[in-house]
Amino acid sequence: MTRIPHFDKISEKKERCFDMKAVIDAEMCIGCGLCAQVAPEVYEMQDDKAVVIGDEISEDKAEDAKSGADQCPVNAIVIS
């Protein structure tokens, strides 16, 4: 099987570029803590409000981040 060098470079770049972020609207957050319970490596509670841990979400935590956002009863978490 012949490998196409250009395609290999594109594939490698895609694997390295996993940009996912979560943003919590602090005004909407009611501090119930469900997101932090479901995804404690992604969300934590500070001063009765949820906050995102770190700037970006790693690929291995993506499903947890989405699950935590889905549990928010007021939809205060946006994943992008």
N, C-alpha and C positions, 0 to 999 in steps of 0.2 A: 504494500500500500504506500503510495506516494503522499508525503505530507506537504502541505502548502505552507511555506514559512510565514507568509503574511497572516494567514488564518490563525496560526499558532500564537502569534503576537497579540491578535485581537482577543483570542480566548483567554490568554494569560491576563490581559488588562481587565477584562470583565470580571475575572475571579478576584482580582485585587480591589476593584472599585465597587464597594458595597456601601452606598451612602443611604443610611436611614436615620431619620431623626424623629423624635417625639416632642411635641410642644403641648404644655398644659396651660390652659387659660385659668390663671389664678383667681379671677373674679367669678368664674363659673364653678370652680372646684368647691365642693361642699365638705371636703375632708373626710369622706367615709372610709378611705384607706383600702378599698377593694383592689385597686391597681397594684398597690404595694404588697398586698397579700398574695395576689396571683403572680406577680413578677417582681420579687424583691431585689433582683439584680439589675432591674431597669428603673424602678420607681421607689421612692422613699417618702416618708412623711416628715415635714419640717414646719413647725409652727402651725400645726393643724391643717396644712395644705400639702398636696402631693407635688413632688418635684421629680424631674428626670435626673438620673445619676449619669453624669458625663455629658459630652457634647453629641456623640454619635452612638448609635446602637449597632453593635457588631452582628454579623450574620447569624451567629449561633444563638443570639438572644432575640432575634426578630419575631419569632412566633410568640414568645413570652410577652414582648412589647405589645403586639397586636391583641393578645388575649387580655392583657391588663387594660388596654384602651377600650376593648369591647365591653368590659365589666363596668365601666364608668356610667353611673346612672344618669348623669347630666351631660354626657358627651363632651367633657372638657378636654379630652386628649385627642390630638390630631397627629397621625403618623404620616410622614412623607419621606 
